[in-house]
């Protein structure tokens, strides 16, 4: 079957004669972009080697009489033939030509075509294979990845192209600086270029530490406003939080400067005070949540959620415009303060990672060499993300491991050192500000002086089991709520949903003493050791607190927190899941710790308790709380090493590392029994982001890749010749794909390359604008046309990827998936002896590995989708990011349904 061709041959036929090539023409400077100025010898050489010319065919027949040899010809002269050449080789200088005829005259460099407004020019000039000196002009007619313009929104980057461009930039920098007359000046230029990354990371660390200090102080103040305010008594001020207002008091209840709303309004009865304070708490909590939601809706919709699923996708090579912009940073910071202060079951730890990446992205814009290279930009963002966790937990090393284990797609050794510097800088700045005036980076940072006993491994293992069960059930519940919220068309808008959940949360939080407080205050008190707790706000350490009533209240708060967090995470407000999970795990852990304490107190002679020392507390419920928090966090995120390090840095207790490791290990095992995906991977899958994790062991079907590729019968391809500017424009208007394979002709279908939609649209637009002003009927071609006049035709070879990665048709799917995971490809061509057989895209692989075949076939515009590729007319990523419609997808090529891979899953 012949390949289905798009209506692209409605222009002039390639059989029509081109204007003769006349070497005597004096071309304008504007035409130099489409033409390498050649002398008579070069023109004759090209015509002689052109496979389309009759002269070349006759010359080839004459040479068939001679035997073919692939042996490299030896040079006539070596480096030792002339003393001057030997000296230049030793000193690193360029050797002068032996004869002026050795080097052809160098034409002036052609002026580049300026991209349209909003486009970014990312030129790549293919190399000459080392056949000439680097100082000589490079022929763009040579095969290469082509010239590029900026990536479109919601598309994948080309990792290989970006790193190739960076290597070329480094070679150019080295050549330029070594040719200077002052070696020290060139050395300083190279040092300054290499130091740009460190400048960005240090500035990012300073900004993240400062922002986090402001967020902590403001959140603490707004959260306390729901209960009362600081009066001018005792030298206080309204803008102080409860802790700052009562600084110096051992018991906050004795503080005279803090006024509750009941006392401020003059209510005297105990019941009246309770109802008045309940009403003020409810009104302020809903107002804070409403303000956060309106900020996100009106100014930056990308500021919603935690941002970690999107950051993982961005670091994996996906373009999301405005996700790391200035307005997103401002909205995320302000919205995060309001959302956390509302008392809803959410945290600020995850969103701080998004804030850190936004800060780094703003500083990246100051350095074009990094800003114009998407691969280098992602290395810097991976390093900067560590500072977000560093300031969230006061854990610089934990932040580095979090970035390595959870976030980064590509994490070389140099990035680990860069992450450490950025995380350390942010933590030092936060410690200098001391937002809690306690010398602690976070409110729930504690220290333990007690040790654990061997029999406690049993309850620790139980906490690991409960943490894994919690993680598995929470992910299922949260995903069910997200799917229901997406499918229920009768639900009100996102702002009304936030208000409804805020009202429900406030109504349930206030009656329960443990849920009424901010999550950070709750976790801090649950972690504390009673012997070191100076102010027992929740009565956990008072005489008689170890009772069945306390245990029931703790477990009841954990259950309600589970359901409230499940419906809150996913609303259109900045919200993290790390701190709520820690709070739920700490509630359960503290309850089990109290059970163990009661058991040991009532039965001290039990065989397991004989190792306890007399007159010394044997059980420390606070340690159970932190182990329960680690287990719950591991169950919901499926992280391991980073959680252990974060918890160790929070407590500073080296003796409790082993129990934490045991609990986290069991939690991950149990959670993986429910599903292999953590909460962030589940949201990536729910939003259908084209993210391929190169570290996760995903089961890959043992089938040929040809079963899921888009076959040539279902492809819309472009032929090498026979086009006009008008016909190519019509093709792009008719087919919304991201790019098109280019073949020799419909009969042979020899693969010549691939041209992306962005480059094709740009050059077609630029060629019809000044200075060229080509008419719509201008000939356009993708193959060498020796008789074409560069002034009146459009050669698209320089914009086409002439070296796309290809695989044989019979390759297994496992090999193709490795290409996408390890090399970060956007597409792979399948050929058979050079003949195009099909195409496989990143989105195809994502669909197959995530078991979304049925979803793919029924999605989009209500029509079946076959041939193994997701329709591009659809809006998959845009739906996940913005919650509106279905956005353009990553992949580029397929049209009608085919039978390849239709029965795969």
N, C-alpha and C positions, 0 to 999 in steps of 0.2 A: 504494500500500500504506500502511495506517495504521501509525503508530509502535507498536512493541511496548511495552505499558505494564506496569509492575510492579503487583502486587496491592496498590494503595495506596488503593483506594476502598471498603475494607471498613468504614470508619467511617460516620459520618452523612453523608448526601448534602448537597451544596451547595444543593439545592433546598429543604431544610427551612428554615423561617423562623428568622432570628436574633432574639434578644431585642431589643425596640425600644431605640433609643438615647435615653436620658433624661438631659437636661442637669442635672437636679436631684439626681443621685446625688452623694454625698460619698464620693469614693474614698479608700482608704487610701494611705498614702505608698508602700507596697510596690508598688502597682499603677502608680505613675508611670512605671515602666520600660516599660510597654506602652502608655502613653497620654500624649498631649500635652493638658494641660488647656486647654480652649477655652471662649471665651465664646459667647454666642448668635450674634453676628455671624460669628465664625470657623466655627462649626458649620454655619450656614446656607450660608456660602460653600463649604464642602467638599461639603455635600449638593447644592448647586446645580451644582458642577463635576464631580460624580461621574458617569462615563459609564454606570454601572449603574442610575442612578435614572431613573424615569419623568419627573420634573420636569426633569431635564437634557435629556431627549429632546425634551420640548415646548418648552423654551427654545431649543434648537438649531434647531427647525423655524421658530421666529419669526425667528431671526437669519439664516436662509438668504435672506431677501429683501434683505439688505444686501450690497453688494459687499465681498469680502475685501480687506484691505490689510495688508501686512507692514511698512509704514513705521513706524519708531519714533516714538512720540508725544513731543512736546516737553513739557518741564516748564514749569509755569506761572511759576515764579520761578527766577531764576538766582542765581549767586553774588554778583553786584553789586547785587542788589535790596535788600540790607540791609547796612549798614556792619559790623555785628557779625559777619555770616557771612563777609565779606571778610577781616576781621581774623583770625578763627579759621582760615580757609583758609591764610593766610600763616604763621601761627604753628604750624600742625599740630594745633590742638585740634579736638575733635569739636564739630560744630554742634549747638546745642540744637534740639529740635523746635519748629516754628512754632506747633503747637497740641498740647495734650495728647491730642487724639484721633488724632494722626498715628501714635502708637505704641500698639499694643495692650498690655494689661497683661501683664507678664512673669510667667509662672508660676514657682514655685520649681523648681530643677533636680532632676530625678528621681534618686534614689539608684541607683547601678549595682548590677547583680547580681554578687555575688562569684563568681569562677570556682572550680571544685572544686580540691582539693589537687593540686598538680603542674601546674596550667594557668597560663598567663601571659595576662593580659588586655591585648590590644592593640586598644583601641577606636579607631575612626575615625568621626568625626561628619561627615557630608557637609555641604559648604558650601551657602550659600543663594544662590550666584550673584551675590553682591554687591548683592542687592536691599535688604538691611537692614544696619544697622550690625553690626560684629563683636561689640559688647557685647550684642546681643540674643540670646535663646535660638535655637538652630538646630533646625529641624524635621527629625527623623530620617526622616520619611516621604518626603523628597525623594530622588530617584534618586542613588545613589552606590555605592561598592564595598562598603558594608556594614560591620558591626562584626566584629571578628576576635578569636579566641583564639589562644593560642600554637600554633606549627606542630608537627605530629606528627613523630616520628622518621622519617628516610628519606623526606622529602618536599622539594619545591622551594619556595623562597620566592617571594613576589610582589614583584619589584623595584619596579614602578610604585607599588604600594600603600605600600611602605616609604618611598620617596622623597617621596610625597605626604604621608605622616604626618610626615616630618621637616620639610617646608616648613610644614605647619600648626603644628608645634611652634615653629618659628622665628618665625612671625607672631604666635603667642600670646606668646612671650617678648618680642618687640619691643613689642607692644601693652602688655604688663604693665609693662615697665621704663620706657617713655616716659611712662606715666601717673603715675609716681611724682612726688612733690613735689621730689625731689632728683635732678637730671639726672646728677650724678656717680655716685650710687649705682646708678642704672639702667645707666650705662655700665660700671661695674665688674661688675655681674651678667652682662652680655653678654660681657665679656672673660673672666670665669671660665668661662662656658659654652663659649666657643670654645677655651679653653686645655685642656679636658679631654683632647682627642686628644693634645696634646703631652705632657701629664703621663703618659698611658698609654705613649707611645712611649719617653720617656726612662726611665721605670721598667722597661719591657721591655728596653731596651738595657742597663741596669745589671744586671738579672737574667740576661740571656743571657750577657753577658761574664763574670759571676761563675760561673755554672754551667759554661760552657765551660772556664774555667780549672781548675775542680775536675775536670771530666771528663778534660781533658788530663793533669793530674798523676796522677790515679788510674789512667788507662789506661796511662800510661808505666810506672808502678810495677808494676801487675799483669802487664803484658806482659813485663817483665824478670824477674819472679819465676819464670817458666818456665825460666830459664837459671841463676839463682843468687840471692843475696841480699846485702845490704850489712851487713857486720859492724861491730862497734864499733871495729875497728882504724882508725886515722887519724881518729878522732872521728866515725865514721859511725853510722848507725842503720838498723834493719830497714825502716822505712817509707820509705826513700829509694830512688829508682830508680837504675839504673846510672849514668846521666849525672850525677845530683845527688850520688851517692856518690863519683864520681871527678872532681868539679868541680875544675879547676885542673890536671889532667893533660893533656898534649898527646896522649899515647897511652893509651887506656883499658887496654890490655894491661899497662901498668906499674902500674896501680892496685892497691894492697895491700888496700884495704878491701872490694873486691868479691870474694866467694867463689862459685865455681861449685858446683853440687850434687855433682859428682864429687869435688872437693877437700874439701867439707864432710863427705861421707860416708866419707872416708878411702880411696877407691879410688886405686890407684897405677898400674895398667897402663893403657896408652893405649886399648886396646880396651874394657877395663872401664869407663873413664870415659865413652867414647862411648855405650855401651849404657845405663849408669845415667842419664846426662843425657837420652838419648832417651826412657827410660821416664818420668822425671819430667816432661819436656816433654809427653808424650802424656797422662799422667794429669791434669795441671793444665789443659791445653787443653780436654779433654773436660769436666772439672768446671766450668770457666768457662762453656762453651757450655750445659751442662745447667742451670746456675743461671739463666742469662739466659732460657732457654726456659721454665723453671718460673715465673719472675717474670711473664713475659708471660701465660702460661696462667692463673695463679691470680689476678692482680691487675688486669691491663688488657690485653685481647686487642688493643685498638686500637694498642698500642705496637709491634706487629710491623712488619716491612718498613721502608722508608724513610719512608713517610707522605706523600711528595710527590704520588703519584696522588690520594690522598684529599684533600690540601690543595687541589689544583687543582679537584677536584670541589666541595669546600666553598666555595671562593672563587667558583665558578661559580653558586652559589645553591642548594646542596643542604644539607639538615640532617642531621648525623650526631651524635647525642647521645653525650656522654662521650668523643668523639674528641679534644677539646682540654681535658679535665678535669684535675684535680689528680693523680688516681691515674695517669692516662696520662703526665703529666709526670714523676712520680717513677719509674714503671716504665721509661719510655723512657730516662731518664738513667742509672739503675743498670744496666738491661739492656744499654745501649749500651757502658758501660764493660766489662762482662763479655764481651760478644760480640766486641768489638775485641781485648781482651786474650787471647782464645782463639786468636788467630792465624788464624782463618778468613778467607777472601778476601772481606772486606766492609769498608766504611768508615763513618766517623761524620759525614761532611760533609752528606749528604742528610738523615739523621735530625736533625741540628742545626736544620734549617729547621722540622721538626715541633716540636722543643723550643722554638724561638723563638715559634711561634704559640701554643703552650700557655701560655707566660709572658704573652703579650699578652692572651690570653683570660681569664686569672685577674685581671689588672688591669682589664679591661673591666667585670667584674662590680661593680667599685666605683662605676661611673658609670651609673645607670639610663638616662639619656637615650641612651647609646650601646648599652648592653646590651639594651635593649628594641627596638632597630631593627636588623634583620638586615643591611640594606644598608650602614649606617654601620659596623657591626661588621666587615664584609668589607673595607671600605676600610682599617681599622686593621690587620687581619690581613695584608693585602697589603703594607702598609708594614713591619710587624714581621718578615715573612718574610725581608726583605733582611738583617736582622741575623744570621740563621743562616748564610748564605753569607759574610757579612763576617767572622765569627769563625772559620769553617771554613778560609778561605784567607787571612785577613788582607787582605781585599780589599773595602773599603766600597763603592767605586764598582761593582765587579763584582757585589756583592750587590744593589745597586739594579737593575742591568741584568738580573740573573738573575730577580728578581721580575717585572720588566716583560716579559721575553722568554719565560719558562718558566711562571710560576705564575699571574699575575693574569689574571682574566677582565675586570675593569673597572679601569682604571688611569688616572685623570685626572691632570692636571698637579700638583694639590696633593698627590696621593699620592706622586709622585716626590720632592718636597721632604721630605715626612714620612719616606719610606723612607731618604733620605740621612741625616737627623738620627738616626734609630734605629740605622742601620748604623754611623754614626760613633761614637755613644755606646758601642755594644757593643765596637767595636774599641779605643777608648780605654781602656775598663775592662780588657779582656784584656791590652793592652800594659802597663797599670799593674801587673797581677798578674805578668806575665812568667813564665808557667808553665814554660818551658824554660830559664830563666836564661841566655838567649843574646841577649836583646833582640829576638827574632823572634817574630812572632805565631804562626807555624806552623813545624814542624820542617823542612819542605822548602823554606823560603824561602831563595833564593840570589841572588847577584849575578854578572854576567858583565862582564869587562873586554875580552874579545876581540870582533872583528867578523867578519861572515860575508862570503864571497866569492861572486861571481856564479855560479860553476860549482856551488855547493852548492844552488842552487834545484832541480836535478835530483833529488838525494836527498830534498830537502824535499817535492817533489811526490810522490815515491814513498811517503814516510811518510803523506801525505794519502790516497793511494790505499789503503794498508794500513789506515789508521784507518777509512776508510769501509767496507772489506770486513769488518774486525773488528766494527764496529757492526752491520752488517746480519746477519752470521752469529751474533753474540751474541744479538741480539734473537730471532732464529728459534730458536736453541737453548734460550734461557731460556723462551720461550713453549711450546716443545714439552715441556720438563720440567714446566712448570706444568700443562699439559693432561694429561700422563701421570699426574702426582701426583694430579690431581683425579679422573681416571677410574679409576685402579687401586684398586679397593676392598679389595684384599688388603694394601695397605700399612699399616704400624703407625701409631700416632698421631703428632701433630706433634712431641712431645718426643723420641720414639724416632728420628724422622727427623733431628732436629737432632743427636742424639748420634752417629748413624751417619755423617753428613757430617762432624762434628767429628773422629771417629776417622780417617776416610779422609784428611781434610785434614792432620791431624797426622802421619800415616804418610808422606805424600808430601812434606810441607814440610821436615821435619828433615834428610833426606839432602842436599837441595839448599841450598847456602849462601845463595843469593839468596832462596829462598822461606821459609827458616827465620826470618828477621827480620820484624819488624812492617812493614806496608805503608808506614807513614810513614817509618821508618828507611830502607827500601829506596829509596823515591822520593827522599829527601833525598840519598842517596849517588849515585844515578843522575844527578841533576840537577847535582851539584857539578862545578866546574872543578878539574882536578887540581892546578893551581898554587896553589889556595887551600884545598885539602883538608888539614886537619891530621891527621886520624885516618882512615886508609883501612881501614875494617872489612871490606870485601869484596875487597880487593886489586885494585881496578879501575885503580889508578894506579901500582902497583908496576912495576918493570922486568920486561918480558916478559909483562905482562898483556894487551897487544894481540896476542892469539893466537887461533888457530882454536878451541882448547878453551874459551876465555872466551866466544866468540861462540856456540858450541853450547850452553853452559850457560845463557846469557841467553835464547836462543830457546826452549830446552826449558822454562825456567821460565815464559816467556810462554804457551806452549801449555798447560802444566798449569794455570796460573792462569786461562786462558780457561775450561777445563772446570770447575774448582772454583768459579769465580765464577758460572757458568751454573747450577749446581745449588744454590748457596748463596742467591742472591738470590731470595727468595720463601718461605724458611723462616720459621717462627713465632718469629723473633727480630728485634730491631732491627738493620737492615742497610742500608747504602747501597751504591751501585754506582759512585759518582764516583771514589773513591780506587783501587779495584781496576782500573778502566779506565785511570786515569792510570798505575798501576804496569805494566800490560801494555803500554801504548803506550811507556812509558819504557824497558822492557826491550828491545823491538824497536828503538826509536830509538837506544839506546846500542850495540846490536849493529851497526846500520848505521853509526853513527859510528866504531866501531872498524874496520869494514871500510874505510871511507874513509881512516882514519888509516893503516892498513897499506898501502893502495894508494898514498897520497901519499908515505909513507916509502920504499917500495921503488921507486917510479917518480917521482922529483921533477921529472924533465924532461918529463913528460907535458904536452901542450899545455894541458890544463885547469888544471894546477897551476903554471903559470908566473907567475901573479899572486901566489903565496905569497912572503912575505919570507923571506930566509935566516936561519937560527939563531933563528927564532921559530916556535912551534907553529902550524901552518896550520889544523889541524882540531881542534875542541873537541867531543869526543863528548858532553859534558853538554848542549850546545845541541840536539843531535839528540834526546836523551832528552826534553827539555821540549817540543820540537815534536812528537815522537811521542806524548807524553801528551796534548797539546792535540788532535791529530788523532783519537786514540782516544776522547777524551771527546766531541768533536764528533760522531763517528760513532754513538755509543751514545745521546746525548741530543738530537742535531740542533740544538743551540744554536750560535750563531755569535759575535755581538758580545760577549756576556757572557764567553765562554771566552777570547777575545782579551784582554779587559781584565783578567780574573783572572790569566792567565799573565803579562801585563805587570806587574801589581802584585806577583806572586810574584818576578819576576826583576829588575825595575827597569831592564831593558835596552831602551831605546827602539829601538835598532838592530834588534832581533829581532821587532818588531811585524809587519813586512811578511812574513817567512817564516811566522810563526804564522798570519797572515791567509790566506796562500796555502794552507797545509796544512789549515786548518779549512774553508775554502771547498770545496776538492776533496773533503774527507772528507764534508761534507754532501751534495754532489752524488752521490757514489758510494753513500752510505747511502740516499739517497732513491730510488736505482735499485732497491734491495732492497724498501723499503717506505717510505711517507710518514710512518709513525708512529715516534717515538722510543721509548725504553724506557718512559717514564712514560705516554705515550699508549697504548702497547700493553697496559700493565697496566690502564689505565682501560677499554679495550675488552674485555679479558679478564674483568674483574669486572663488566662491563655497568653501569657508572655512567652516569647520564643527563647526561653532560657534552657540551655543544655549544660547540666552540671558535669564538669569533667572529673570530679572526684567521687561522685556517688556511683555505686555499682548498680546500674540499671540493667535489668534483664533485657537483652536484645534478641529479637526473633532470629533464628538461624535460617534465614531465607536469602535468596539473591536480591540485591538492591533493585534489580529490574522489576520486581513485583510491586514496588511502591513508587518507582520513579514515574514522572510524567513522560509518556512515550512520545516519540517524534510525531506520531499520527495526531496527537492532541496538542501539539505545540503550535504557537504562532511565531514564525521565524521570519527573518529578513534575508533576502538574497544579497549577493555581493554587489550587483549592479541593477540598473533598471529603475532607479528611484529619482524622485524630485523632492525638493523641500516641501512642496504642497502634499505629495503623497505620503511622506513620512509623518508630517503633521497630522494628516487624516488617520493614519494608523494609530498614533498615540491617543487621539481623541476617541477612537473606536474601542481600543483595548487599554484598560487602566493598569496594565502590568508594570512591574518595576524595571523591566528590561527585556531584551530580546536576544536570542541566539542568532548568530550570523553564519549562513552557510554559503557554499559556492554557487549552487543552483538547485532548483527543486529536484532534479533527477539524481544527481550524485550526492547532494547534501553533505559535502565535505565541510567539517566544522572549521570556520575561520576565526571565530571569536565570539565575544558577548559584549553588547553595549547596554549600559544602564540607562534607564529613563531620564535620570537627572542630567547626565552628560549629553544625551541626544537632544533633550529639550533645550538645554542651554546653547549648544552650538547652532541649532536651527534658529533660535531666537536671535543670537548674536550676529549670525551671518546676514540676516535680513535688516539689521540696524546699521547705522553709520559706524565705521567708514565703508564697509563692504557694500551694503545695500543690494544684495542679490535678489532677483525676482523669484517668486514662488515656483516658477517652472525650471529653476536651475537644477542641472544634473547633480546627483549625490551618489557616492559609491563608497564601498567598504573594501575594495581591492585595488591594486595598482593599475592605473590606466595611463599608459605611457603617452598617449596622444591627447590627453585631456588638458585643456588650458586652465591653469590654476586661477586665472582671473575670473573665469565664467563658470567654474564648476566648484563643487564642495567635496573635498576629500575628508572622509570621516574616520580614516584609519587611526589617526592620532588620538581619537576619543574612544576607541574601541579597545577592550581588553583582548589582545591577540594571543595571550598565553593563559587562558583559564585552566584550572586544574581539572584533569579528566581521569576517568577510571574505565577499565574495560567493562563491557556490558555484563559479563558474568561475575563481577565482583560481589562478594557477600555484603550483606547489610552491616555486619560488624565493622568491616573495614571502612565503609562510608561514614558510619557514625564516629569512628575514631578520627577521621578527617575533620568532621565538624567540631568535635569536642577539643581536640588537641591543637588544631590550626585556626579555629574560630572562623571557618568559612561561611559564606552566605549561600553558595550554591556549588554543585559539582556536576560536570557534564559527563555523560557516558557515551563512549564512542566504540566503534568496531572498525579497526584499520583506518581511523581518521573520519569515518562516517558517523554523523551524529545519530545517536540512538535514543537519547532521553535526557532528562534533567531532574535532579533531586535538590530540594531546597532545605534550608534550616527549619522552616515551619513544617515541612513534611516529616522530617525526623522527629520533631517535637511531638507531632500528633501521634506518630506510631509508638514512641517510647512511653507516652503518657496515656495510651489506651483510649484516645479520643476519636477513634475512627467513626463511630456512629454519630457523635456530635458534629464532626466535620461534614458528614454526608447530609445532614438535615439543617445545617446552619446557613447563614448568608441570606439570600433573597428568596428562599423558598424553593430552590431548585437543587437537584442533586449535584454533588461535587465528586467527581471521580478523577481517575488518572493519577491519584496519589498526591495532589497538591491542593493547598487551601486556596480558595478564590481570593483574589486581591480586592475585589470590589467590596468586600465585606467590612468591617471596622473592629476586628478582634481586640487589638491592643487599645484602641481608643475607648472601647467600652470598658475595659478593665481599669483604665486610668481615669477617665472622666465620668464613667457611669452613664454615658449617653450614646445610644446607637452602637453600631459595630464599626470599628475603624479599619483603615487599610492594613493589610497584613504584609508580612515580610516578603513574601515570595512573588515571583514575577511572571510566571509564564503560562499558564495553561488555559485552554478554552474548553471544548466540549468534553463530555464524559467519556472515559475510556475504561477498558476492562482490566488494566494493569493494577493489580493489588486490590481489586474490589472485594475479594473474599479473604483478605489477609487476617483480620481479627474477628 
